[in-house]
């Protein structure tokens, strides 16, 4: 078999899914397992069976009881599953004991998501972030000479550094983690400089956030023709994209597309992607894209809001964008539109004008539009306007610069007193 054929075969492992019905779950167990099946498909695993176990007390040795372990082993053998995938996070000891008990590879949701990120990362920064997250996940799971990993044979949950570092020891893994931390700090400094450069230009930043596969990239393409990859799969795009967007009344903004969130997002990924997610924390306005065609969209909204709190962006101004409204079944409850919520279809374009209007209204609330003609030598006034307001446009002709800006009412009054000869006036 050629290497290419071998890799294709490896990508289509057979997986058996195990969900846990725990007390006080945000997302119902059945729905969480359905999402796990979509994650498995995205990672290249054919789901051949699933089971949901009611768990009142987590077994510290194997998560589920010994009798259930035997049952899972039997069903995995019947379905010829290569891997058993748990929907809940497993401790290193639980994972090793389960592998012995079911006699096949066992991974959890975190490993599955990390594997998807390893496949989808394209930029150097994204690859470093994913490798760092995987190594942090693997480090506490190392046994002497990686004995439990050496039996796994590659495939889902072991791509990326898991296949190439089986012979290294803990010291070398920690060294690599340290190297990645340093390189990512350098990348974050560069990204910070880029943000400072953008801050010097009077463009507010709007960031798209939302649950994975909610339609953020489709909306990005609809608004800016950015050409971002769009697939009906989870985590289709990982790398942030920033484009300019001109709003109907002339205000220009920077629109940033970011990685999607998901229920039980591995904390290693949140830590590794904090530099990328700084785009969210630094935004003037968040567009929270919600897939209203999903019956569990209220729970998905709670997941996204929880992650925003975790990364320090919970206090940002937000407009909820109820996407895929065209897919709602007749008679299904329809989220109400308002100043902080707009229903759209990014695919068809329905509701986009209302969304653009809502963005502009939120970004210009309390501001007054002024236009003034300045001698080209009055760069001090232009710099002052950029500091205290938002310059929408400026153009030069015959030694005169005409500036249109959005400023607080107090600044507008100061401008008229300061420059009566410059014809400063409301627009």
C-alpha positions in Angstrom: 0.0 0.0 0.0 1.3 3.5 -0.9 1.9 6.0 1.9 -1.0 8.1 0.5 -3.3 5.1 0.6 -2.2 4.2 4.0 -2.8 7.7 5.3 -6.3 7.7 3.8 -7.1 4.5 5.5 -5.8 5.8 8.8 -8.0 8.8 8.6 -11.1 6.7 8.5 -10.9 4.8 11.8 -13.9 3.2 13.3 -15.0 4.9 16.6 -17.4 3.9 19.4 -18.7 6.9 21.4 -19.4 7.0 25.1 -21.4 9.8 26.6 -22.0 10.5 30.3 -25.3 11.8 31.7 -24.0 13.8 34.6 -25.9 16.0 37.1 -26.4 19.7 36.1 -25.2 19.4 32.5 -25.4 22.6 30.4 -26.0 20.6 27.2 -28.1 17.4 27.4 -26.1 14.3 27.1 -27.8 13.0 23.9 -27.1 16.3 22.2 -23.5 16.4 23.4 -22.9 12.9 22.0 -24.4 14.0 18.6 -22.0 16.9 18.6 -19.2 14.4 19.5 -20.2 12.3 16.4 -19.8 15.4 14.2 -16.4 16.1 15.8 -15.4 12.5 15.1 -16.5 12.8 11.4 -14.5 16.0 11.1 -11.5 14.2 12.5 -11.9 11.4 10.0 -13.5 8.8 12.1 -16.5 6.6 11.1 -18.9 6.3 14.1 -20.0 2.7 14.4 -21.8 2.9 17.7 -22.5 4.9 20.8 -23.8 4.6 24.4 -24.8 7.1 27.0 -24.2 6.1 30.6 -25.9 7.7 33.6 -23.1 8.7 36.0 -23.9 9.8 39.5 -20.4 9.4 40.8 -17.3 9.4 38.6 -15.1 6.3 39.1 -11.6 7.7 39.8 -10.0 4.6 38.2 -12.0 4.2 35.0 -14.6 7.1 35.0 -17.3 4.5 34.5 -17.8 1.3 36.6 -16.1 -1.9 35.9 -19.3 -3.6 34.6 -19.8 -0.8 32.1 -16.2 -1.1 31.0 -16.8 -4.8 30.2 -20.0 -3.9 28.3 -18.1 -1.2 26.3 -15.4 -3.7 25.4 -18.0 -6.2 24.1 -19.8 -3.6 22.0 -16.5 -2.2 20.7 -15.5 -5.8 19.6 -18.9 -6.4 18.0 -18.7 -3.2 15.9 -14.9 -3.7 15.2 -14.2 -0.3 16.6 -10.6 0.9 16.5 -11.0 3.6 19.1 -13.3 4.4 22.0 -14.0 8.1 22.3 -15.3 9.5 25.6 -17.3 12.7 25.6 -15.9 13.8 29.0 -12.3 14.6 29.9 -10.3 11.6 31.2 -7.4 11.7 33.6 -4.2 10.0 32.5 -4.8 7.1 34.9 -8.4 6.7 33.7 -7.3 6.7 30.1 -4.6 4.0 30.7 -7.0 1.8 32.7 -9.7 2.1 30.1 -7.3 1.1 27.3 -6.4 -2.0 29.3 -10.1 -2.7 30.0 -11.4 -2.3 26.5 -8.2 -3.5 24.8 -8.1 -0.7 22.3 -7.2 3.0 22.0 -9.2 5.3 24.2 -9.3 9.1 23.8 -11.5 11.9 25.2 -13.2 14.9 23.6 -10.2 17.1 24.3 -7.9 14.8 22.4 -10.4 14.7 19.5 -10.6 18.5 19.3 -6.9 18.9 19.5 -6.6 16.4 16.7 -8.9 18.4 14.5 -7.0 21.5 15.2 -3.8 19.7 14.2 -5.3 18.8 10.9 -6.8 22.3 10.2 -4.0 24.6 11.3 -2.4 26.3 8.3 -0.4 29.3 9.5 2.9 28.9 11.4 1.4 30.6 14.4 -1.6 28.2 14.3 0.6 25.2 14.0 2.7 26.3 17.0 -0.4 27.0 19.1 -1.8 23.6 18.3 1.5 21.8 19.0 1.8 23.6 22.3 -1.7 22.6 23.3 -1.1 19.0 22.3 2.2 18.7 24.2 0.6 20.3 27.3 -2.2 17.7 27.0 0.2 14.8 26.5 2.8 15.7 29.1 0.9 14.4 32.2 0.0 11.3 30.2 3.6 10.3 29.5 4.7 7.0 31.1 8.2 5.7 31.1 9.4 5.5 27.4 5.8 6.4 26.3 4.8 2.8 26.7 1.0 3.3 26.6 1.3 5.6 23.6 3.6 3.3 21.6 0.7 0.8 21.4 -1.7 3.2 19.8 -0.5 3.0 16.2 -1.3 6.6 15.1 -4.6 7.9 13.9 -7.1 10.1 15.6 -5.9 11.7 18.8 -2.2 11.0 18.1 -1.5 13.3 15.0 0.8 16.2 15.3 3.6 15.8 17.9 2.1 12.6 19.2 3.5 10.6 16.2 6.9 12.3 16.0 7.9 12.4 19.7 7.2 9.0 21.0 10.9 8.4 21.8 11.6 11.7 23.7 11.5 12.0 27.4 9.7 14.4 29.7 12.7 16.8 29.8 12.7 17.2 26.0 9.0 17.7 25.9 9.2 20.4 28.5 12.1 22.0 26.6 9.9 22.0 23.5 7.0 23.6 25.4 9.3 26.3 26.6 10.5 27.0 23.1 7.0 27.2 21.8 6.0 29.6 24.6 8.9 31.9 23.7 8.2 31.8 20.0 4.5 32.5 20.6 5.4 35.4 22.8 7.4 36.9 19.9 4.4 36.3 17.6 2.1 37.9 20.2 4.4 41.0 20.4 4.3 41.3 16.6 0.6 41.0 16.7 0.4 43.6 19.4 2.5 46.0 17.3 0.0 45.4 14.4 -2.9 46.2 16.8 -1.1 49.4 17.8 -0.6 50.4 14.2 -4.3 49.8 13.6 -5.2 51.8 16.7 -3.3 54.7 15.2 -5.7 54.6 12.2 -9.2 55.8 13.3 -11.0 52.5 12.5 -13.0 50.8 15.3 -12.6 47.0 15.4 -15.5 44.6 15.2 -14.9 40.9 15.9 -17.0 37.9 14.9 -17.5 35.4 17.7 -19.7 32.4 18.0 -20.1 28.6 18.3 -18.3 26.6 15.7 -20.1 26.2 12.4 -22.5 29.1 13.3 -21.7 30.8 10.0 -19.1 33.4 11.0 -16.9 32.8 7.9 -19.9 32.9 5.6 -20.9 36.2 7.1 -17.3 37.5 6.8 -17.4 36.7 3.1 -20.8 38.2 2.6 -19.7 41.5 4.2 -16.1 41.8 2.9 -15.6 39.3 0.1 -12.7 38.0 2.2 -12.6 34.6 0.5 -12.4 32.8 3.9 -12.8 29.0 3.6 -16.4 27.9 4.3 -17.3 24.3 5.0 -20.2 22.6 6.8 -17.8 21.2 9.3 -16.7 22.1 12.8 -13.6 24.3 13.0 -13.3 24.8 9.3 -11.1 27.9 9.9 -8.7 28.5 12.7 -6.5 31.5 11.7 -7.9 35.0 12.2 -8.7 37.2 9.2 -9.0 41.0 9.4 -10.6 43.0 6.6 -11.9 46.6 6.2 -15.7 47.1 6.0 -17.3 50.4 5.0 -20.7 51.0 6.6 -23.7 52.7 4.9 -23.1 56.1 6.5 -19.4 56.1 5.6 -17.8 54.8 8.8 -15.0 52.3 8.1 -14.4 49.4 10.5 -11.9 46.5 10.8 -13.8 43.2 10.8 -12.0 40.2 12.4 -13.1 36.6 12.0 -12.0 34.3 14.9 -11.9 30.7 15.8 -15.2 29.2 16.8 -16.0 28.0 20.4 -17.5 24.7 21.4 -18.9 23.0 24.5 -16.1 21.6 26.7 -13.4 23.4 24.8 -10.0 22.1 26.1 -8.4 24.6 28.4 -5.1 23.9 26.7 -6.5 25.4 23.5 -7.9 28.4 25.3 -4.4 29.0 26.8 -2.5 28.4 23.6 -4.9 30.6 21.5 -5.0 33.5 23.9 -2.7 35.6 21.6 -5.1 35.0 18.7 -8.1 35.7 20.9 -6.6 39.0 21.9 -8.4 40.3 18.7 -11.6 39.6 20.6 -10.5 41.3 23.8 -9.3 44.4 21.9 -12.5 44.8 19.8 -14.8 47.8 20.2 -17.8 45.6 19.3 -18.5 41.8 19.2 -20.9 40.3 16.7 -22.1 37.1 18.4 -23.2 34.9 15.5 -25.8 32.3 16.6 -27.1 29.4 14.5 -30.8 29.6 15.3 -31.5 26.5 13.1 -29.9 24.5 15.9 -32.5 23.5 18.6 -29.8 24.0 21.3 -28.8 27.5 20.3 -29.7 28.9 23.7 -27.2 26.5 25.3 -24.6 27.4 22.6 -25.1 31.1 23.5 -24.3 30.3 27.1 -21.1 28.3 26.1 -19.8 31.3 24.0 -20.6 33.8 26.8 -18.7 31.5 29.3 -15.6 31.3 27.0 -15.7 35.1 26.5 -15.7 35.5 30.3 -12.7 33.1 30.5 -10.6 35.1 28.0 -11.5 38.5 29.6 -13.9 39.7 26.9 -17.2 39.3 28.8 -17.6 43.1 29.2 -17.4 43.9 25.4 -20.4 45.5 23.7 -22.3 42.8 21.8 -24.8 42.5 19.0 -26.4 39.0 18.7 -26.6 38.0 15.1 -29.2 35.3 14.7 -28.0 33.6 11.6 -29.6 30.9 9.3 -33.0 32.4 9.9 -34.0 31.1 6.5 -33.6 27.5 7.8 -36.1 27.9 10.6 -39.1 25.6 10.3 -42.5 27.2 9.8 -44.0 28.0 13.1 -40.6 27.7 15.0 -40.0 30.4 17.6 -38.2 33.3 16.0 -35.7 35.4 18.1 -36.8 39.0 18.5 -34.9 41.7 16.7 -33.9 44.8 18.5 -31.0 47.3 19.0 -28.8 44.4 20.3 -30.1 41.6 18.1 -30.6 41.1 14.3 -31.9 38.1 12.4 -30.1 37.4 9.1 -29.2 34.8 6.6 -25.5 35.1 5.7 -26.0 32.7 2.9 -28.8 34.6 1.1 -28.0 38.1 2.3 -31.4 38.6 4.1 -31.1 41.0 7.0 -27.6 42.3 6.1 -28.6 45.9 5.7 -30.3 45.9 9.1 -27.1 44.4 10.6 -24.9 47.0 9.0 -27.2 49.7 10.4 -27.1 48.2 13.8 -23.3 48.0 13.8 -23.1 51.7 12.8 -25.6 52.7 15.4 -23.8 51.0 18.2 -20.4 52.4 17.2 -21.7 56.0 16.8 -24.0 56.2 19.7 -23.5 59.5 21.5 -21.2 60.9 18.8 -21.8 63.9 16.6 -20.8 64.1 13.0 -18.8 67.2 12.0 -17.1 68.3 8.8 -14.3 70.9 8.7 -12.0 72.4 6.1 -8.4 72.9 7.4 -5.3 74.4 5.9 -2.9 71.5 5.1 -0.6 72.9 7.8 -3.0 72.2 10.6 -1.9 68.7 11.1 -2.2 69.2 14.9 -6.0 69.6 14.6 -6.2 66.4 12.5 -4.2 64.5 15.0 -6.4 65.8 17.8 -9.5 64.7 16.0 -8.0 61.2 15.6 -7.3 61.1 19.3 -10.7 62.2 20.5 -13.0 60.9 17.8 -13.2 58.9 14.7 -12.2 60.3 11.3 -14.5 58.9 8.7 -12.9 60.4 5.7 -10.4 63.1 4.6 -9.4 64.4 1.3 -6.9 67.1 0.1 -7.5 69.7 -2.6 -5.6 73.0 -3.3 -3.8 73.0 0.1 -7.1 72.4 2.0 -7.9 69.1 3.8 -11.6 68.4 4.3 -12.3 66.1 7.3 -15.4 64.3 8.3 -15.3 63.0 11.8 -17.5 61.5 14.6 -16.8 63.2 17.9 -18.4 63.7 21.3 -20.7 66.7 21.5 -18.3 68.5 23.8 -15.5 68.1 21.3 -17.7 69.4 18.5 -18.3 72.5 20.6 -14.6 72.9 21.2 -13.9 72.5 17.5 -16.3 75.3 16.5 -14.7 77.6 19.1 -11.1 76.6 18.1 -11.6 76.8 14.3 -14.3 79.3 13.4 -12.4 80.2 10.3 -12.3 76.5 9.2 -16.1 76.3 8.8 -16.5 73.5 11.3 -20.1 72.5 11.3 -22.4 69.6 11.9 -23.0 67.3 8.9 
